[in-house]
Amino acid sequence: MAQGDGASAPAGLPPALNIIALSGFAASLSTRALDPVLPRIASEFSVSITTAAGLAAVSAFTFAVVQPAIGALADMFGKARLMIVCLALLGFSSLLGALTTSFELLFLCRILAGIGSGGVFPVALGLTGDLVGPERRQVAIGRVLGGSMTGNLLGASAAGVIGDVLGWRGVLSVIGALVIIAALAVAFGFRGKPIAARAPMDFAGLRRSYRTIFSNPNAAICFTAVLIEGTCVMGTFPYIAAFLHELGQESLAIAGLVIAGFAVGGLLYTLTVARLLPRLGVNGMMIAGGALAGLQLAIVAFGPPWQAQALAFVAMGMGFYMLHGCIQVFASELTETARGTAMSLHSFFFFIGQTTGPIAYGFGLGHLGKVPTLLIAGATMLTLGLILARILRARPPADAAVPSSAK
């Protein structure tokens, strides 16, 4: 990936990207949907908010642990087919969760939801890499991110409104129905449109794929970076409603609106990346993104009014995806023959970060307090952007000479 030439305009990108973006939208609807209603879940099942936050952690954890298998299955059996099956699993597990009568059963449903969502977004990134060359890939990934950010935005904001009216069970019911409808729509859209030939089951080939990926020095850098991102940024989300309750703001709709600000920032990134990248370059994007995200964590630490926190989350989302988008492009270039596996590993480490994030924040809030915990996270994001700008460099994959027909 060139450091200074930026990205081309979105014109000419394949129409199939719209279908891929739709799949990301559907899977992302449930990602942050429970965050605004966690206080209600904690109250109904008589558990602490830290325990309720475990619903977000377990969903992220199962998303993460299935990634190595998901990537291999996507490369072997077809990415589009796997997305459809996982969307269906996500939808049905959400509907089942709405009917649960105990916290333990809801916990199990979120495990299934994590498995379902785990088969969608990373595979969508792999499909994007298959369809679009490196010179246009960051803009194409931005479009796919746009679908996911829209899903995050509607999932978080609508969940707050629905939660105030129908409760958290209504949130899961509505989300589940929408995801099932989206699975049917994606199945129809991909009908008769195979992206690539299916590869045979080859565990020796899978081992070679992992060796190829990790032989690139950028692999360790990218995977460590997204783990840190997931911990420092995404780990805050399950606690936002509780932070607002401390300020006297108990409306779930307001909590959802604040969290949705992050997705608005992500959408701003997708709309501006084609212009920002030529001006800032990759290094400038990473430095500015890390600094912007870190600053917003510091602002949230001091508990300003919810309106200010909503604006901070918009800026945090913009900064996060300026940094994260660059890392994603480097990760997509780790290999040419097993890109689905590489992107699934990328998601594995990112969602491990989202698993450890609520746990780390719970420990920090309990032992250090809110302000020191968030300031440490903010300083970490600032440092991460500076370090990545210094050490991440374009490196050709070890399998670059393999012809595309071998994929």
Secondary structure by P-SEA (a helix, b strand, c coil): cccccccccccccccaaaaaaaaaaaaaccccccccaaaaaaaaacccccccaaaaaaaaaaaccaaaaaaaaaacccaaaaaaaaaaaaaaaaaaaaacccaaaaaaaaaaaaaaaaacaaaaaaaaaacccccaaaaaaaaaaaaaaaaaaaaaaaaaaaaacccaaaaaaaaaaaaaaaaaaaaaaaccccccccccccaaaaaaaaaaaacccaaaaaaaaaaaaaacccccccaaaaaaaaaccccaaaaaaaaaaaaaaaaaaaacaaaaaaaccaaaaaaaaaaaaaaaaaaaaacccaaaaaaaaaaaaaaaaaaaaaaaaaaaacccccaaaaaaaaaaaaaaaaaaaaaaaaaaaacccaaaaaaaaaaaaaaaaaaaacccccccccccccccccc
